[in-house]
Amino acid sequence: MTAEDNNDLNGPDEVNEPGGRYQQQEPLSFDKIWMLFQETDKKFKETDKKMQETDRKMRETDRKMQETDNKIKETDRILTEQTQETRKSLKRLSKIASGLGINIGEATEDYFYNALENMSSLAGNEIEKVDSLKRSVKGLQGQFDAVLFCRNYLIILVEIKHKLHLEDVIRFKDKTISVFRQLYPEYSPQNLLGAVAGMTIDGEAMDKALSSGLLVLTQSNQKIRVLNPEGFVPKVF
């Protein structure tokens, strides 16, 4: 059957329905509308509850963040106070240590100076006088712990340290002796020997002193003991 044949089935005032099956929707009753309202209201309530829960969690998160921030600030305050207190303590300790260092150094110088004054000779050289010298000339200055004036126009210049290190020996040999010669030209005709003294002496310092021709002194039973080996010949500077 053709489309024209199909159209002939309808009357002149009738139109064919579009293809497919059409079902008329059943009209909504009051009960269905009421049920839809209830379901919608339920969903609104659930959504509102979730929003309230989310808001509560956000407030709780904000509270925890505030507590964390307060703890960080408190920790920072405590650390700042502790740092300041530590710095004060270190400064006090530094002053104490500096004072102790000065006192120990002065006590060591006094010990060796007094012991040298009570000695009649050192390394076979008769001692006539012991002195401590300090002089400044045209920006050049020097302080010398002990200067031994001996017979036969000989001077022994002594550097005193509580603990003698390698650097002390090098500085004494390369600088102190030269400065003494420049500051005291009146003693230029006299021969000059160098000596280093210490309550304790570093091994490297000992080796450097011997190789440099210096006398090495230390304390022993309230007296001074010369550590140079037998037959050692000190260098004349």
Secondary structure, 3 states (H helix, E strand, C coil): CCHHHHHCCCCCCCCCCCCCCCCCCCCCCHHHHHHHHHHHHHHHHHHHHHHHHHHHHHHHHHHHHHHHHHHHHHHHHHHHHHHHHHHHHHHHHHHHHHHHHHHHHHHHHHHHHHHHHCCCEECCEEEEEEEEEEEEECCEEEEEEEEEEECCCEEEEEEEEEEECHHHHHHHHHHHHHHHHHHCHHHCCCEEEEEEEEEEECHHHHHHHHHCCCEEEEEECCEEEECCCCCCCCCEC
